[in-house]
């Protein structure tokens, strides 16, 4: 078990007691709504093995968003699929997740919900599965939600955030 996994496991053993200290944990990758999208890739690269690190290429384009961002590793080069108008953190995070899957999973630390800076954790997929086996899938996903193509994180409106916070309060473990 590595240090990051150990910190997540310590939190899962007793979330209420560990919540305050976990906010300062090295396990958390903090992403602000105004971070540059290419910086987000760098944040996650710090948690990947050297051979899994992602290179980034920015190409200026003649569209309102002004840039295409490509994720590159070995012979694979993939554009982040932004809409025509702008880049956005949700699309960047999901593209990085797709790029490092199935070896790794990025999970959203749900206690950061509602802020303009959100926290994420990345571990090898096998490590998340081990934690789910030890603590139960429901508990692990309650605190650390897997990213999917439907995930909305930064692009939620206030009503969606309030509804999700209310649902979480009803399901406290």
FENJOVEN-V535134 format. One record per backbone hydrogen bond with DSSP energy under -1.0 kcal/mol. CO is the residue of the C=O (numbers start at 1). NH is the residue of the N-H. Records with the same first field share a line. If there is no record, write none. Layout:
# FENJOVEN-V535134
CO: NH + NH
This chain:
# FENJOVEN-V535134
2: 6
3: 7
4: 8
5: 9
6: 10
7: 11
8: 12
9: 13
10: 14
14: 18
15: 19
18: 22
19: 23
21: 24
22: 25
25: 28
29: 120
31: 118
32: 35
36: 40
37: 41
38: 42
39: 43
40: 44
41: 45
42: 46
44: 47
45: 48
49: 52
50: 53
55: 72
57: 70
59: 68
61: 63
63: 66
66: 61
68: 59
69: 80
70: 57
71: 78
72: 55
73: 76
76: 73
78: 71
80: 82
84: 65
88: 92
89: 93
90: 94
91: 95
92: 96
93: 97
94: 98
95: 99
96: 100
97: 101
100: 104
103: 125
105: 123
106: 147
107: 121
108: 110 + 145
109: 112
110: 113
112: 115
116: 33
118: 31
119: 109
120: 29
121: 107
123: 105
124: 127 + 128
125: 129
126: 130
127: 131
128: 132
129: 133
130: 134
131: 135
132: 136
136: 140
137: 141
138: 142
139: 143
140: 144
143: 110
145: 108
148: 151
157: 161
158: 162
159: 163
160: 164
161: 165
162: 166
163: 167
164: 168
165: 169
166: 170
